[in-house]
Amino acid sequence: MNDPQRTTHFGYRDVPEADKARLVGEVFSSVAGRYDLMNDLMSFGLHRLWKRYFVGTSGVRAGDAVLDLAGGTGDIAALLLPKVGPGGRIVVGDINGEMLRVGRDRLTDRGQVQGLAYTQLDAEALPFPDASFDCVTMAFGLRNVTHKDRALAEIHRVLKIGGRALVLEFSAVRAECLKPLYDFHSFQVLPRLGALFAGDADSYRYLAESIRRHPDQATLKGMMEAAGFARVDVRNLSAGIVAIHRGYRV
């Protein structure tokens, strides 16, 4: 439960904990219909390759039960569906109902219906029994969670023994020569593109700021270990602009 006396970050400003979920919800409700555009603007279109690599190296197999958190628009679920096959199942979970609606409609229009379920949920309090899933994925969502430690503990709880958690998230750029260019794109170019193409500079500014406030690779690795995950490893993509964290429940 959020403490009304405590504050947390919303981008580069502090807000009461109780307000963060609402504010994040307003951002994603605003951009839900333009989410692919948002990701293209933020990543120069590379998010499509990152997601394919993320799923391609996930180890998900036929018959697996997978929970895709922050999976609203269905990108990861669509890539996972052929891997789990007709004997598997994917639950797409998101705190934002508008994002879920966009994803459900998109996949339904493609004829991707069998084996998919959609649940509006809070990653800090998952509505599933212990040991429910073989794999939990979360792509570009953990940085928006108020209490990341609680979400990681919940992910650990709902995994079966031997199950794995996979987190794809923007991270800390490793190459010093890229940092000035990356900062310029994030804080100068991105809000202007958001205003031009989506009519919403503020949401894009928040998203850029949220990336900088997210724990770096080593810190998130330590948080996953503190939540109980074993054999946690980190794989940087595109010089650390994003990273995949993987951990197992043993």
C-alpha positions in Angstrom: 0.0 0.0 0.0 1.2 3.5 -0.8 2.1 5.7 2.1 0.3 9.1 1.7 3.2 10.8 3.5 5.9 9.5 1.3 6.9 10.8 -2.1 8.4 9.2 -5.2 9.7 10.4 -8.5 7.6 11.1 -11.5 10.2 11.9 -14.0 12.3 14.6 -12.5 9.8 15.8 -10.0 8.6 14.3 -6.7 5.0 13.4 -6.2 3.0 11.7 -3.4 3.3 7.9 -3.8 -0.5 7.7 -4.0 -0.5 9.9 -7.1 2.1 8.2 -9.2 -0.1 5.4 -10.5 -2.7 7.9 -11.6 -0.1 10.2 -13.3 1.5 7.3 -15.1 -1.9 6.1 -16.1 -2.7 9.5 -17.6 0.5 9.4 -19.6 -0.2 5.9 -21.1 -3.9 6.7 -21.7 -2.7 9.7 -23.6 -0.3 7.8 -25.8 -2.0 4.4 -26.1 -3.2 4.9 -29.6 0.2 6.1 -30.7 2.4 3.7 -28.7 4.2 2.3 -31.7 5.0 5.9 -32.8 6.2 6.7 -29.3 8.6 3.8 -29.3 9.8 4.6 -32.8 10.5 8.1 -31.8 12.3 7.0 -28.6 14.4 4.3 -30.2 14.7 5.2 -33.9 12.6 2.1 -34.6 15.1 -0.2 -32.8 12.5 -1.3 -30.3 11.1 -3.7 -32.8 14.5 -5.5 -33.1 15.1 -5.4 -29.4 11.7 -7.1 -28.8 12.3 -9.8 -31.3 15.7 -10.5 -29.8 14.1 -10.5 -26.3 11.6 -13.1 -27.3 14.0 -15.0 -29.5 16.3 -15.6 -26.5 13.6 -16.1 -23.9 13.7 -19.8 -23.8 9.9 -20.0 -24.0 8.8 -23.4 -25.3 5.6 -25.1 -26.5 3.1 -25.6 -23.7 4.5 -22.9 -21.4 2.4 -20.5 -19.4 3.7 -17.0 -19.7 2.7 -13.8 -18.0 3.5 -10.7 -20.0 3.5 -7.7 -17.6 3.1 -4.1 -19.0 2.1 -5.9 -22.2 -0.8 -3.7 -23.1 -0.4 -3.2 -26.8 0.4 -6.9 -27.4 3.8 -6.6 -29.1 5.5 -9.2 -26.9 2.5 -11.5 -26.7 2.2 -11.6 -30.5 5.9 -12.7 -30.7 5.5 -15.2 -27.9 2.3 -16.9 -29.2 4.0 -19.1 -31.8 6.5 -20.2 -29.3 4.0 -21.5 -26.7 1.9 -23.1 -29.4 -1.7 -24.3 -29.0 -0.9 -26.1 -25.7 0.4 -23.0 -24.0 -1.1 -19.8 -22.7 -0.2 -16.1 -22.4 -1.7 -13.7 -19.9 -1.3 -10.1 -21.0 -1.3 -7.9 -17.9 -1.3 -4.1 -17.7 -2.4 -1.6 -15.1 -3.8 0.6 -17.9 -7.1 -0.5 -19.3 -6.7 1.7 -22.4 -3.4 0.0 -23.3 -5.0 -3.4 -22.8 -7.9 -2.5 -25.1 -5.5 -1.3 -27.8 -3.5 -4.6 -27.6 -6.5 -6.8 -27.5 -8.2 -5.2 -30.5 -4.9 -5.3 -32.4 -4.3 -9.0 -31.8 -7.9 -9.9 -32.4 -7.8 -8.1 -35.7 -4.9 -10.3 -36.7 -6.8 -13.4 -35.7 -4.5 -14.0 -32.7 -7.1 -15.1 -30.1 -6.5 -18.7 -29.0 -4.2 -19.0 -25.9 -4.5 -15.3 -25.0 -6.1 -13.7 -21.9 -6.1 -10.1 -20.7 -6.0 -8.9 -17.2 -5.9 -5.4 -15.8 -3.6 -5.6 -12.8 -1.1 -4.0 -10.6 2.4 -5.5 -10.9 3.0 -4.9 -7.2 0.1 -7.2 -6.2 -0.4 -9.9 -8.9 -3.8 -11.7 -8.8 -2.4 -15.1 -9.4 -1.5 -18.1 -7.1 2.0 -19.0 -6.3 3.9 -20.9 -9.0 1.5 -20.2 -11.8 3.9 -19.4 -14.7 6.9 -20.8 -16.4 8.1 -17.4 -17.5 7.2 -13.8 -16.7 8.2 -11.1 -19.2 8.2 -7.3 -18.8 9.3 -5.0 -21.6 9.6 -1.3 -21.0 7.3 -1.3 -18.0 9.3 -1.8 -14.8 10.6 1.8 -14.8 7.0 3.1 -14.4 6.4 0.9 -11.3 6.4 2.9 -8.0 7.8 0.0 -5.8 10.0 -2.0 -8.1 11.1 -4.3 -5.2 7.5 -5.3 -4.6 6.9 -6.0 -8.3 10.0 -8.1 -8.5 9.0 -10.1 -5.4 5.6 -10.7 -6.9 7.1 -11.9 -10.2 9.3 -14.3 -8.2 6.3 -15.6 -6.3 4.1 -16.4 -9.3 6.9 -18.2 -11.1 7.2 -22.0 -10.9 10.4 -23.5 -9.6 12.9 -23.3 -12.5 10.8 -20.5 -14.0 12.5 -17.3 -15.2 11.8 -13.6 -15.2 12.9 -11.5 -18.2 13.0 -7.7 -18.0 13.7 -5.6 -21.1 14.2 -2.0 -20.2 16.0 1.2 -21.1 19.2 1.3 -19.1 22.5 3.2 -18.7 24.5 3.8 -21.9 27.9 2.2 -21.7 29.7 4.1 -24.4 30.8 7.5 -23.2 30.9 8.9 -26.7 27.2 8.2 -27.1 26.0 9.8 -23.9 25.8 13.5 -25.1 24.0 12.5 -28.3 21.6 10.3 -26.3 20.9 13.1 -23.8 20.2 15.6 -26.6 17.8 13.2 -28.3 16.0 12.4 -25.1 15.6 15.8 -23.6 15.6 18.1 -26.7 14.5 16.2 -29.7 12.0 13.7 -28.2 9.6 16.2 -26.6 9.5 18.2 -29.8 8.8 15.2 -31.8 6.1 14.2 -29.3 4.5 17.6 -29.7 4.7 17.5 -33.5 3.5 14.0 -34.2 1.4 13.2 -31.1 0.4 16.6 -29.8 1.8 15.7 -26.4 5.2 16.9 -25.4 4.7 16.4 -21.7 4.2 12.7 -21.8 7.2 12.2 -24.0 9.3 14.4 -21.6 8.2 12.2 -18.7 9.1 9.0 -20.5 12.6 10.4 -21.3 13.0 11.4 -17.6 11.7 8.1 -16.4 14.5 6.3 -18.3 17.1 8.4 -16.4 15.6 7.6 -13.0 15.4 3.9 -13.6 18.1 1.8 -11.9 21.2 1.0 -14.0 22.2 -2.5 -14.9 24.1 -3.4 -11.8 21.5 -1.9 -9.5 18.6 -3.7 -11.1 20.6 -7.0 -11.0 21.1 -6.5 -7.3 17.4 -5.8 -6.8 16.5 -9.0 -8.6 18.9 -10.9 -6.4 17.4 -9.3 -3.3 13.9 -10.4 -4.5 15.1 -14.0 -4.5 16.2 -14.6 -8.1 19.2 -16.8 -8.8 21.7 -16.8 -11.7 20.8 -13.2 -12.6 22.5 -12.1 -15.7 22.5 -8.9 -17.8 22.8 -8.6 -21.5 23.3 -5.1 -23.0 21.9 -4.2 -26.4 22.9 -1.2 -28.5 25.7 -0.2 -26.1 23.5 -0.4 -23.1 20.7 1.8 -24.3 18.6 -1.1 -23.3 19.4 -4.2 -21.3 17.8 -7.6 -20.7 17.9 -8.9 -17.1 17.2 -12.6 -16.6 16.8 -14.4 -13.3 15.5 -17.8 -12.2 13.3 -19.0 -9.3 15.1 -22.0 -7.7 
